[in-house]
Amino acid sequence: MRWITSKGELHYLPYELRISLPLGKWDSVPGCYLPSHCLDLAYVLLEKPKGTLLRCLSLLAWVTEDKVLQFFDEKEKEVQKATQDAIKREQWKEHRLYAEKKDTLVSMCK
């Protein structure tokens, strides 16, 4: 809430205050609060965020709403490309030349 009322000014806990907080499972996850980690988790759990959810997610990840939408768009493109690559790989495995040995294929090219 302080971030909103201070118009985006970042506030950090002093070391003494942070060290006095109890340890938890979050301490064993490297980069737990990195924007990329938060957005990756959100991508797995949510559809493309809109409205209040978009604002909350951008606040949690400390990035702009535009960056959140850009992240989701890029992830969607990556997933589509991976799916297309997997389909092409399966089609190649069914091709008759896939089962041939390298030497046979080389001799066919000569």
FENHU-V813171 format. One record per residue. N is the residue number from 1. RES is the residue in three letters. SS is DSSP state (hx for helix, st for strand, lp for the rest). PHI is phi in whole degrees, -180 to 180 (* if undefined). D_FIRST is the distance of its C-alpha to the first C-alpha in whole Angstrom. Layout:
BEGIN
n,res,ss,phi,d_first
N,RES,SS,PHI,D_FIRST
N,RES,SS,PHI,D_FIRST
END
This chain:
BEGIN
n,res,ss,phi,d_first
1,MET,lp,*,0
2,ARG,hx,-63,4
3,TRP,hx,-63,5
4,ILE,hx,-68,5
5,THR,hx,-72,6
6,SER,lp,-97,9
7,LYS,lp,58,10
8,GLY,lp,89,10
9,GLU,lp,-71,11
10,LEU,lp,-81,11
11,HIS,lp,-128,11
12,TYR,lp,-117,13
13,LEU,lp,-76,15
14,PRO,lp,-63,18
15,TYR,hx,-55,21
16,GLU,hx,-63,22
17,LEU,hx,-70,19
18,ARG,hx,-65,19
19,ILE,hx,-69,22
20,SER,hx,-82,22
21,LEU,lp,-72,20
22,PRO,lp,-68,22
23,LEU,lp,-76,23
24,GLY,lp,-147,23
25,LYS,hx,-61,24
26,TRP,hx,-62,21
27,ASP,hx,-74,23
28,SER,hx,-92,26
29,VAL,lp,-101,25
30,PRO,lp,-65,25
31,GLY,lp,68,23
32,CYS,lp,-54,20
33,TYR,lp,-105,17
34,LEU,lp,-67,19
35,PRO,hx,-54,18
36,SER,hx,-64,22
37,HIS,hx,-67,22
38,CYS,hx,-61,18
39,LEU,hx,-72,20
40,ASP,hx,-60,24
41,LEU,hx,-64,22
42,ALA,hx,-63,21
43,TYR,hx,-64,24
44,VAL,hx,-69,26
45,LEU,hx,-92,24
46,LEU,lp,-123,23
47,GLU,lp,-79,25
48,LYS,lp,-59,24
49,PRO,lp,-72,21
50,LYS,lp,-139,20
51,GLY,hx,60,18
52,THR,hx,-62,15
53,LEU,hx,-62,16
54,LEU,hx,-64,16
55,ARG,hx,-65,13
56,CYS,hx,-65,11
57,LEU,hx,-66,14
58,SER,hx,-67,13
59,LEU,hx,-68,10
60,LEU,hx,-64,11
61,ALA,hx,-90,14
62,TRP,lp,62,13
63,VAL,lp,-133,15
64,THR,lp,-75,16
65,GLU,hx,-63,17
66,ASP,hx,-62,20
67,LYS,hx,-66,21
68,VAL,hx,-64,20
69,LEU,hx,-64,22
70,GLN,hx,-63,25
71,PHE,hx,-60,24
72,PHE,hx,-64,25
73,ASP,hx,-64,28
74,GLU,hx,-64,29
75,LYS,hx,-63,29
76,GLU,hx,-64,31
77,LYS,hx,-64,34
78,GLU,hx,-62,34
79,VAL,hx,-65,34
80,GLN,hx,-63,37
81,LYS,hx,-65,39
82,ALA,hx,-63,39
83,THR,hx,-65,40
84,GLN,hx,-63,43
85,ASP,hx,-63,44
86,ALA,hx,-65,45
87,ILE,hx,-65,47
88,LYS,hx,-63,49
89,ARG,hx,-63,49
90,GLU,hx,-66,50
91,GLN,hx,-64,53
92,TRP,hx,-66,54
93,LYS,hx,-65,55
94,GLU,lp,-87,57
95,HIS,lp,-71,59
96,ARG,hx,-65,63
97,LEU,hx,-77,62
98,TYR,hx,-62,59
99,ALA,hx,-78,62
100,GLU,lp,-72,64
101,LYS,lp,-80,64
102,LYS,hx,-60,63
103,ASP,hx,-60,67
104,THR,hx,-64,68
105,LEU,hx,-65,65
106,VAL,hx,-65,67
107,SER,hx,-67,70
108,MET,hx,-69,69
109,CYS,hx,-82,68
110,LYS,lp,-80,71
END
